Each structure stands twice: as C-alpha cells, then as structure tokens.
Amino acid sequence: MATPKRRTSHAKSMSRKAPNMKRTAPALSTCPQCHEPKLPHRVCPNCNYYDGKAIVAED
C-alpha cells in the first residue's frame, strides 16, 4: 500500500476542502396549503401535502 513521503501542507489540504466551505443553507419555499417553510420538491412536514394532494395519512 502506498504511503505518503511528506506531510500534506496546510495550504494544500485547505484548498482541497475549500469548495465545501462555500456551501450555503438550502433554499426554502412556502407550502401552498399551510404556508409554512419547507424544502422545495418535498412533502411538507407540517401538513403532509405535496402538489395539492395528501401524501401521508394523518392519524
């Protein structure tokens, strides 16, 4: 198995990690049913609706 001969420099490792540090929080949209914030293209966790239809049966 290959073993590194030299320690990876701080600049080299940080430049490799840099694209991940630029990430932002995901965008939120409002649910048309209950007007609560939710992730786009997902079932609303508050009212369980997606595209105007009830997806998960409420108890």
C-alpha positions, 0 to 999 in steps of 0.5 A: 500500500502506498504511503505518503513521503511528506506531510500534506501542507496546510495550504494544500489540504485547505484548498482541497476542502475549500469548495465545501466551505462555500456551501450555503443553507438550502433554499426554502419555499412556502407550502401552498396549503399551510404556508409554512417553510419547507424544502422545495420538491418535498412533502411538507412536514407540517401538513403532509401535502405535496402538489395539492394532494395528501401524501401521508395519512394523518392519524 
